Amino acid sequence: MSSFLRTLAAPLSRWLPRSLLWQTFILVGLLLIVSLGVWSQIFRYFQEPARARDVAQMVASVVNLTRTALINADADRRTDLLIELAALEGIRIYPAEPSDDVEPLPDTRPLNLLTTHVRQQLGAHTRFASRWKSLDGFWVSFRLDPDDNTDEYWVMLPADRIEQHHAFEWLAWGGAALLVALTGAFVIVSRISRPLRNLTRAALMVGSGRTPPVQEEKGPQEIAVVARAFNRMAGELARTDADRALILAGVSHDLRTPLARLRLGIEMSGAPSGEVLAMVADIEEMDRIIGQFLDFGRGDSQEPAQPVDTAGLARDVTEPYRLRGLDVRIDAPDTLVTEARALPLRRSLSNLIDNALRYAGEDKPIDVQVYSEDKDVCIEVADRGPGIPLDQVERMRHPFTRLEEARSNTKGAGLGLAIVDRVMRSHHGRLDLLPREGGGLRAILRLPRTGGSPTRPAPPGDSARALMKGGQG
């Protein structure tokens, strides 16, 4: 049984709305409709006997009055009396014959109750029909003399005296009551769903590193408690972020000043040039790691997004590497504009190029390409290094994570691609890490395309793209 219900519920779940507001509203609406239907059946069940007694009393009165009129009328005036009853009261009376072609009444509870009460007043010999010969109506038989079955008549009462004509009014009033109840249910449910939507938006802001507005701490007690706890949490996170930025700034100042003095002392120490270069390289690596800590500690940039020429930005970033004699190749259109924050984007591209040089080696070429693909603007950095195993890409999104087995002799704090991944998420884009044909890694910055600049097709080759998100240390 449970498996049948799950099978039945599976297609229904695809059609039901996903929001709490509409799911609750539909459930409340169905509950109200079912309740209204049940109550109408209960009312009808208890109201039918009382109505049957009233209608039976009316039918018995009409039959008794008609019988009395026929008995007391002269035999010559009976025909005129029958015509007058049909014209004024809509009551037709015909002599009954054993061979009469009649159709019985429908077998329904209201009519069964009615005929039972009528027989109790007129006698067990009373017959009923819904059609006599070709005439439709409510037909009741009666005898002028209860002990004489030869003088029997059929009397037809107008259908509007038997049928209930208030069904449409009841339906209209029931529909109006249901509409009022559904409106109230929508208002009640919206009072719950609106604060939840606000909390969802605020939580997304916290997740993206922004400070959300203070949530209203009113409404139902449970919602107010959740809003109060969320405000307290958001305040604590904001204070933690401020403390972290302050600590990192102090650490940067306290470390970089002695590093600068140490570098100056090493350069003036008179040691062999090879040792000096090695120690200076170590100091520069320490300074770069401190810079990465600062970049990671700053969180998302508060710089507003502006139109940025990604092709020009890529040329500007790669030019210093080319001036140093490194084989950094660039393939980009004349212009390709999208909405972005230029400074974080520059840092992200620099991090990708630094990672490629560090892991692939400065003696191998680095290919930088800028292109438009579908609805994205892509900046790709491809190297010929060892790459990242596909099963490790997701793990590498986290800070302070490195692939020690593949790159154990490399330097760094494992923050480079974590910073890039954060920057891409703040742009509503993503960082893709894909294997490169022939070996190596393709790191692609994907930004939503918003500009109207000319496009170019995606670069040929490397077409087998297993889309993976992640970061590289």
C-alpha positions as CSV (number, residue, x, y, z in Angstrom):
1,M,0.0,0.0,0.0
2,S,2.8,2.4,0.9
3,S,4.6,1.7,-2.4
4,F,1.4,2.4,-4.3
5,L,1.0,5.7,-2.5
6,R,4.6,6.7,-3.3
7,T,4.1,5.7,-6.9
8,L,0.9,7.9,-7.0
9,A,2.5,10.8,-5.2
10,A,5.6,10.9,-7.5
11,P,3.9,12.5,-10.5
12,L,1.8,14.7,-8.4
13,S,4.9,16.2,-6.6
14,R,6.2,17.4,-10.0
15,W,3.0,19.5,-10.5
16,L,2.7,20.9,-7.0
17,P,4.3,24.3,-6.3
18,R,7.6,24.2,-4.4
19,S,7.0,27.3,-2.2
20,L,5.7,26.9,1.4
21,L,3.1,29.6,0.7
22,W,1.3,27.9,-2.2
23,Q,1.7,24.3,-0.8
24,T,0.1,25.4,2.5
25,F,-2.6,27.4,0.7
26,I,-3.5,24.5,-1.5
27,L,-3.6,22.1,1.4
28,V,-5.8,24.5,3.5
29,G,-8.0,25.1,0.4
30,L,-8.5,21.4,-0.1
31,L,-9.3,21.0,3.6
32,L,-11.9,23.7,3.4
33,I,-13.5,22.3,0.3
34,V,-13.7,18.8,1.8
35,S,-15.0,20.3,5.1
36,L,-17.7,22.3,3.3
37,G,-18.7,19.2,1.3
38,V,-18.9,17.1,4.4
39,W,-20.9,19.7,6.3
40,S,-23.3,20.1,3.4
41,Q,-23.9,16.3,3.4
42,I,-24.5,16.3,7.1
43,F,-27.0,19.2,6.8
44,R,-28.7,17.5,4.0
45,Y,-28.9,14.2,5.9
46,F,-30.6,15.7,8.9
47,Q,-32.7,18.2,6.9
48,E,-34.3,15.7,4.5
49,P,-36.6,14.0,7.1
50,A,-38.0,17.3,8.3
51,R,-38.6,18.5,4.8
52,A,-40.2,15.1,3.9
53,R,-42.6,15.5,6.8
54,D,-43.6,19.0,5.7
55,V,-44.1,18.0,2.0
56,A,-46.0,14.9,3.0
57,Q,-48.3,17.0,5.1
58,M,-48.9,19.3,2.1
59,V,-49.5,16.4,-0.2
60,A,-51.9,14.8,2.2
61,S,-53.8,18.0,2.7
62,V,-54.2,18.5,-1.1
63,V,-55.4,15.0,-1.6
64,N,-57.8,15.2,1.4
65,L,-59.2,18.5,0.2
66,T,-59.6,17.2,-3.4
67,R,-61.3,14.1,-2.1
68,T,-63.7,16.1,0.0
69,A,-64.5,18.5,-2.9
70,L,-65.2,15.6,-5.2
71,I,-67.4,13.8,-2.6
72,N,-69.4,16.9,-1.9
73,A,-69.7,18.1,-5.4
74,D,-72.7,17.2,-7.5
75,A,-72.0,14.5,-10.1
76,D,-72.9,16.9,-12.9
77,R,-70.4,19.5,-11.6
78,R,-67.4,17.2,-11.0
79,T,-66.0,17.8,-14.5
80,D,-66.1,21.6,-14.0
81,L,-64.5,21.2,-10.6
82,L,-61.6,19.2,-12.1
83,I,-61.1,21.8,-14.8
84,E,-61.1,24.6,-12.2
85,L,-58.5,22.8,-10.0
86,A,-56.2,22.3,-13.0
87,A,-56.5,25.9,-14.1
88,L,-56.2,27.6,-10.7
89,E,-54.0,25.3,-8.6
90,G,-52.2,23.3,-11.3
91,I,-53.7,20.1,-9.8
92,R,-54.8,17.5,-12.3
93,I,-57.1,14.6,-11.4
94,Y,-57.8,11.6,-13.6
95,P,-59.7,8.4,-12.9
96,A,-57.3,5.5,-12.2
97,E,-57.5,2.2,-14.0
98,P,-55.7,-1.1,-13.3
99,S,-54.2,-1.0,-16.8
100,D,-52.7,2.5,-16.4
101,D,-49.2,2.9,-17.8
102,V,-47.2,4.5,-14.9
103,E,-43.5,4.9,-14.2
104,P,-42.4,4.6,-10.5
105,L,-40.6,7.3,-8.6
106,P,-36.8,7.3,-8.5
107,D,-35.4,5.2,-5.6
108,T,-33.8,8.1,-3.6
109,R,-33.7,8.7,0.1
110,P,-35.8,12.0,0.0
111,L,-38.6,10.4,-2.1
112,N,-38.6,7.3,0.0
113,L,-39.0,9.4,3.1
114,L,-41.8,11.4,1.4
115,T,-43.8,8.3,0.3
116,T,-43.5,6.7,3.7
117,H,-45.0,9.7,5.5
118,V,-47.7,10.1,2.8
119,R,-48.8,6.5,3.2
120,Q,-48.9,6.9,7.0
121,Q,-51.5,9.7,6.4
122,L,-53.4,8.4,3.4
123,G,-53.3,4.7,3.9
124,A,-51.1,1.8,2.7
125,H,-53.1,1.5,-0.6
126,T,-51.6,4.8,-1.8
127,R,-49.6,4.5,-5.0
128,F,-47.0,6.9,-6.5
129,A,-45.7,7.5,-9.9
130,S,-43.4,9.9,-11.7
131,R,-45.3,9.5,-15.0
132,W,-48.9,8.7,-15.8
133,K,-49.4,7.8,-19.4
134,S,-47.4,10.6,-21.1
135,L,-47.6,13.2,-18.4
136,D,-44.6,13.8,-16.0
137,G,-45.1,14.9,-12.5
138,F,-45.6,13.8,-8.9
139,W,-48.6,11.4,-9.1
140,V,-50.5,10.2,-6.0
141,S,-53.5,7.8,-6.0
142,F,-56.4,8.2,-3.6
143,R,-59.9,6.6,-3.2
144,L,-63.1,8.4,-2.6
145,D,-64.1,5.6,-0.2
146,P,-61.1,4.0,1.5
147,D,-63.0,0.6,1.5
148,D,-63.9,0.8,-2.2
149,N,-61.1,0.2,-4.6
150,T,-63.2,0.7,-7.7
151,D,-63.6,4.5,-7.3
152,E,-59.8,5.5,-7.5
153,Y,-58.2,8.6,-8.9
154,W,-54.7,9.9,-9.7
155,V,-53.9,13.4,-8.6
156,M,-50.8,15.2,-10.0
157,L,-49.1,17.9,-8.0
158,P,-46.9,20.5,-9.7
159,A,-43.2,19.5,-9.5
160,D,-42.2,22.9,-8.0
161,R,-44.2,22.0,-4.9
162,I,-42.2,18.8,-4.4
163,E,-38.7,19.7,-5.5
164,Q,-36.3,21.8,-3.6
165,H,-35.4,25.0,-5.4
166,H,-32.8,26.4,-3.1
167,A,-29.9,24.3,-4.3
168,F,-28.3,27.1,-6.4
169,E,-28.6,29.6,-3.5
170,W,-27.0,27.1,-1.1
171,L,-24.2,26.6,-3.7
172,A,-23.7,30.3,-4.1
173,W,-23.6,31.0,-0.3
174,G,-21.3,28.0,0.1
175,G,-19.0,29.3,-2.6
176,A,-18.9,32.7,-1.1
177,A,-18.1,31.3,2.4
178,L,-15.3,29.2,0.8
179,L,-13.9,32.2,-1.0
180,V,-13.8,34.2,2.3
181,A,-12.2,31.3,4.0
182,L,-9.5,30.9,1.3
183,T,-8.7,34.6,1.4
184,G,-8.2,34.4,5.1
185,A,-6.1,31.3,4.7
186,F,-3.9,33.1,2.2
187,V,-3.4,36.0,4.5
188,I,-2.5,33.7,7.4
189,V,-0.1,31.7,5.4
190,S,1.5,34.7,3.8
191,R,2.3,36.1,7.3
192,I,4.4,33.0,7.8
193,S,6.0,32.8,4.4
194,R,7.0,36.5,4.0
195,P,9.4,36.5,7.0
196,L,10.8,33.2,5.8
197,R,11.5,34.7,2.3
198,N,13.2,37.6,4.0
199,L,15.3,35.3,6.1
200,T,16.2,33.3,2.9
201,R,17.4,36.5,1.1
202,A,19.4,37.5,4.2
203,A,21.0,34.1,4.5
204,L,22.1,34.2,0.9
205,M,23.6,37.6,1.6
206,V,25.5,36.1,4.5
207,G,26.7,33.3,2.3
208,S,28.1,35.7,-0.3
209,G,30.0,37.6,2.4
210,R,27.7,40.6,2.6
211,T,26.0,42.1,5.7
212,P,22.2,41.6,5.6
213,P,19.7,44.2,6.8
214,V,18.3,43.7,10.3
215,Q,15.3,41.4,10.2
216,E,12.0,42.4,11.8
217,E,11.5,40.7,15.1
218,K,7.8,40.7,15.2
219,G,4.9,38.5,14.1
220,P,4.2,35.0,15.4
221,Q,6.4,34.0,18.3
222,E,8.3,31.2,16.5
223,I,9.1,33.5,13.5
224,A,10.2,36.3,15.9
225,V,12.5,34.0,17.8
226,V,14.1,32.8,14.5
227,A,14.5,36.4,13.3
228,R,16.1,37.4,16.6
229,A,18.5,34.5,16.5
230,F,19.4,35.3,12.9
231,N,20.1,39.0,13.7
232,R,22.3,37.9,16.6
233,M,24.2,35.5,14.3
234,A,24.6,38.1,11.5
235,G,25.9,40.6,14.0
236,E,28.4,38.1,15.4
237,L,29.6,37.2,11.9
238,A,30.0,40.9,11.0
239,R,32.1,41.5,14.1
240,T,34.1,38.4,13.4
241,D,34.8,39.6,9.9
242,A,35.9,43.0,11.1
243,D,38.2,41.4,13.7
244,R,39.6,39.1,11.1
245,A,40.4,42.0,8.7
246,L,42.0,44.0,11.6
247,I,44.1,41.0,12.7
248,L,45.2,40.3,9.1
249,A,46.1,44.0,8.5
250,G,48.2,44.0,11.7
251,V,49.9,40.7,10.8
252,S,50.7,42.1,7.3
253,H,52.3,45.2,8.7
254,D,54.1,43.4,11.5
255,L,55.5,40.7,9.1
256,R,56.3,42.7,5.9
257,T,58.3,45.3,7.7
258,P,60.9,42.8,9.1
259,L,60.8,40.9,5.8
260,A,61.8,44.1,4.0
261,R,64.7,44.7,6.5
262,L,65.7,41.0,6.1
263,R,65.8,41.2,2.3
264,L,67.9,44.4,2.5
265,G,70.3,42.7,4.9
266,I,70.7,39.6,2.7
267,E,71.3,41.7,-0.4
268,M,74.0,43.7,1.5
269,S,75.6,40.7,3.3
270,G,78.1,39.9,0.6
271,A,77.1,36.2,0.5
272,P,77.5,34.3,-2.8
273,S,75.0,35.5,-5.4
274,G,73.4,32.1,-5.7
275,E,72.6,32.0,-2.0
276,V,71.4,35.6,-2.1
277,L,69.0,34.9,-4.9
278,A,67.6,31.8,-3.2
279,M,67.0,33.6,0.1
280,V,65.5,36.6,-1.7
281,A,63.2,34.2,-3.6
282,D,62.1,32.7,-0.3
283,I,61.4,36.2,1.1
284,E,59.4,37.1,-2.0
285,E,57.4,33.8,-1.6
286,M,56.6,34.7,2.0
287,D,55.5,38.2,1.0
288,R,53.2,36.7,-1.7
289,I,51.7,34.3,0.8
290,I,51.0,37.2,3.1
291,G,49.3,38.9,0.2
292,Q,47.1,35.9,-0.4
293,F,46.1,35.8,3.3
294,L,45.1,39.5,3.0
295,D,43.1,38.9,-0.2
296,F,41.3,35.9,1.4
297,G,40.7,37.8,4.6
298,R,39.2,40.9,2.9
299,G,36.2,38.8,1.7
300,D,34.2,40.0,-1.3
301,S,35.1,43.4,-2.8
302,Q,32.5,46.1,-2.1
303,E,33.5,47.7,-5.5
304,P,30.4,48.1,-7.6
305,A,30.2,46.1,-10.9
306,Q,30.9,48.2,-14.0
307,P,31.4,47.4,-17.7
308,V,34.8,45.8,-18.0
309,D,36.6,45.0,-21.3
310,T,37.8,41.5,-20.4
311,A,40.0,41.3,-23.5
312,G,41.8,44.5,-22.6
313,L,42.1,43.4,-18.9
314,A,43.7,40.1,-19.9
315,R,46.2,41.9,-22.1
316,D,47.1,44.2,-19.3
317,V,47.6,41.4,-16.8
318,T,49.7,39.2,-19.1
319,E,52.0,42.0,-20.4
320,P,54.2,42.1,-17.2
321,Y,54.8,38.4,-17.5
322,R,55.8,38.8,-21.2
323,L,58.2,41.6,-20.3
324,R,59.9,39.2,-17.8
325,G,60.6,36.9,-20.7
326,L,58.0,34.3,-19.8
327,D,56.2,32.4,-22.6
328,V,52.6,33.6,-21.8
329,R,50.5,33.6,-25.0
330,I,47.3,35.5,-25.3
331,D,44.4,35.0,-27.8
332,A,41.6,37.6,-27.3
333,P,39.3,39.6,-29.5
334,D,39.6,43.4,-29.8
335,T,37.0,43.9,-27.1
336,L,34.6,41.8,-25.0
337,V,32.6,43.7,-22.4
338,T,30.7,42.4,-19.4
339,E,29.6,43.7,-16.0
340,A,32.3,42.9,-13.4
341,R,34.6,44.3,-10.7
342,A,37.9,45.0,-12.3
343,L,40.3,44.7,-9.4
344,P,39.1,41.3,-8.1
345,L,39.0,40.0,-11.7
346,R,42.6,41.1,-12.2
347,R,43.7,39.3,-9.0
348,S,41.9,36.2,-10.1
349,L,43.6,36.1,-13.5
350,S,47.0,36.8,-11.9
351,N,46.5,33.9,-9.4
352,L,45.7,31.5,-12.3
353,I,48.8,32.5,-14.2
354,D,51.0,32.3,-11.1
355,N,49.6,28.8,-10.4
356,A,50.2,27.7,-14.0
357,L,53.8,29.0,-13.9
358,R,54.4,27.5,-10.5
359,Y,53.1,24.0,-11.3
360,A,53.9,23.7,-15.0
361,G,57.2,25.5,-14.8
362,E,58.4,28.7,-16.3
363,D,60.0,26.9,-19.3
364,K,56.6,25.8,-20.6
365,P,54.1,28.0,-22.5
366,I,51.0,29.3,-20.8
367,D,48.0,30.0,-23.0
368,V,45.5,32.7,-22.1
369,Q,42.3,32.9,-24.2
370,V,39.3,35.3,-23.9
371,Y,36.1,34.3,-25.7
372,S,32.3,34.2,-25.5
373,E,30.6,30.8,-25.0
374,D,26.8,30.6,-24.9
375,K,25.8,33.3,-22.3
376,D,29.2,33.4,-20.6
377,V,32.3,35.5,-21.1
378,C,35.3,33.1,-20.5
379,I,38.9,33.8,-19.6
380,E,40.9,30.6,-19.8
381,V,44.4,29.9,-18.6
382,A,45.8,26.6,-19.9
383,D,49.1,25.0,-18.8
384,R,51.0,21.7,-19.3
385,G,51.5,20.9,-15.7
386,P,50.3,17.7,-13.8
387,G,46.7,18.9,-13.6
388,I,44.2,18.0,-10.9
389,P,42.5,14.6,-10.7
390,L,38.8,14.9,-11.3
391,D,37.9,13.3,-8.0
392,Q,39.9,16.0,-6.2
393,V,38.5,19.1,-7.9
394,E,35.7,19.6,-5.4
395,R,37.9,19.2,-2.4
396,M,40.4,21.8,-3.9
397,R,37.7,24.5,-3.6
398,H,38.5,24.8,0.1
399,P,41.2,27.1,1.4
400,F,44.5,25.7,2.7
401,T,44.1,22.6,0.5
402,R,46.8,21.3,-1.8
403,L,47.6,18.1,-3.7
404,E,50.7,17.1,-1.9
405,E,51.1,13.8,-3.7
406,A,51.3,15.6,-7.1
407,R,52.9,18.8,-6.2
408,S,54.8,18.1,-3.0
409,N,57.8,20.3,-3.9
410,T,55.7,23.4,-4.6
411,K,55.3,26.5,-2.4
412,G,52.1,28.3,-1.4
413,A,49.5,28.4,1.3
414,G,46.7,26.7,-0.8
415,L,44.7,29.9,-1.0
416,G,45.1,30.9,-4.7
417,L,42.2,29.1,-6.3
418,A,40.0,29.4,-3.1
419,I,40.3,33.2,-3.6
420,V,39.5,32.9,-7.3
421,D,36.5,30.6,-6.6
422,R,35.1,33.2,-4.1
423,V,35.5,36.0,-6.6
424,M,33.7,34.1,-9.3
425,R,30.8,33.3,-6.9
426,S,30.5,36.9,-6.0
427,H,30.1,37.7,-9.7
428,H,27.4,34.9,-10.0
429,G,29.9,33.1,-12.2
430,R,32.0,30.0,-11.6
431,L,35.6,28.6,-11.9
432,D,35.9,25.5,-14.0
433,L,38.9,23.2,-13.7
434,L,39.1,20.9,-16.7
435,P,41.6,18.4,-18.0
436,R,43.5,19.5,-21.1
437,E,44.1,17.3,-24.1
438,G,47.7,16.2,-24.1
439,G,48.1,16.8,-20.4
440,G,47.7,19.8,-18.2
441,L,45.0,21.9,-16.7
442,R,42.4,24.4,-18.1
443,A,41.3,27.0,-15.5
444,I,38.3,29.0,-16.9
445,L,36.8,32.1,-15.3
446,R,33.1,32.1,-16.4
447,L,31.3,35.4,-16.1
448,P,27.6,36.1,-17.0
449,R,27.6,38.0,-20.3
450,T,25.7,41.3,-20.0
451,G,27.4,43.5,-22.6
452,G,26.6,43.9,-26.3
453,S,30.2,43.4,-27.6
454,P,31.1,41.3,-30.5
455,T,31.6,37.6,-29.8
456,R,33.9,34.9,-31.2
457,P,33.4,31.2,-31.1
458,A,34.9,29.0,-28.4
459,P,38.5,28.0,-29.0
460,P,39.0,24.8,-31.1
461,G,40.3,21.7,-29.5
462,D,40.0,20.6,-25.9
463,S,36.3,19.9,-26.7
464,A,35.8,17.1,-24.2
465,R,34.7,19.2,-21.3
466,A,33.7,17.5,-18.1
467,L,32.3,20.5,-16.2
468,M,33.8,20.6,-12.7
469,K,33.9,23.3,-10.1
470,G,36.8,23.8,-7.8
471,G,40.0,25.4,-6.7
472,Q,43.7,24.8,-6.9
473,G,46.1,25.6,-4.1
